[in-house]
Amino acid sequence: MKRPSAEVSDPLLRQQSVSIKTTLSRTEIYRRVKRGDFPQPIRLGRTIAWKTSEVDAWIDAQPRGVAK
């Protein structure tokens, strides 16, 4: 019997991809997750991933052009 194909409407990003996309180090990502300032990851066995839509929304919410 053929199984229906699952559509991936919100792909998952692994930690390295999140680091590249956000320019945050692994340590900084987990620090912000712990503080509640970054989306919570999803655990898939031993793998940790983030929903692309949540990371994109976090990026869009960041102030632009502000020097720190």
C-alpha atoms as one frame of an Amber mdcrd trajectory, in Angstrom:
protein
   0.000   0.000   0.000   1.332   3.404  -0.945   1.698   5.943   1.869   0.614
   9.536   1.245   3.508  11.926   0.830   3.894  14.496   3.568   4.357  18.052
   2.392   6.943  20.066   4.248   5.358  23.462   4.656   7.729  24.651   7.387
  11.158  23.055   6.946  13.405  22.600   9.941  16.831  24.170  10.321  19.650
  22.494  12.202  21.873  24.496  14.529  24.610  25.244  11.998  22.071  26.646
   9.516  20.487  28.765  12.255  23.925  30.135  13.178  24.638  31.073   9.573
  21.194  32.594   9.034  21.222  34.655  12.254  24.998  35.277  12.530  24.788
  34.068  16.147  27.206  31.558  17.624  25.953  28.232  18.954  26.537  29.458
  22.518  24.621  32.693  21.927  21.675  30.848  20.368  21.313  28.581  23.408
  21.832  31.520  25.792  18.951  33.368  24.117  16.765  30.245  24.080  17.308
  29.896  27.829  16.364  33.573  28.385  13.298  33.204  26.191  14.676  35.648
  23.591  14.895  33.095  20.768  12.518  30.407  19.471  12.556  27.074  21.282
  14.163  24.232  19.341  12.470  20.946  18.547  14.179  17.727  19.625  14.127
  14.924  17.075  15.930  12.091  18.825  19.484  13.360  19.194  18.964  16.125
  16.656  17.933  19.676  17.541  16.199  21.839  14.944  14.197  25.050  14.646
  11.168  25.839  12.489  12.244  28.074   9.621   9.177  30.287  10.060  10.013
  30.942  13.725  13.637  31.823  12.975  12.538  34.092  10.109   9.994  35.813
  12.383  12.702  36.344  15.026  15.027  37.867  12.409  12.254  40.166  11.134
  11.566  41.365  14.702  15.167  42.504  15.244  15.900  46.239  15.035  17.620
  47.341  11.838  20.551  49.724  11.537  21.212  50.044  15.259  24.867  50.006
  16.259  25.580  48.277  19.556
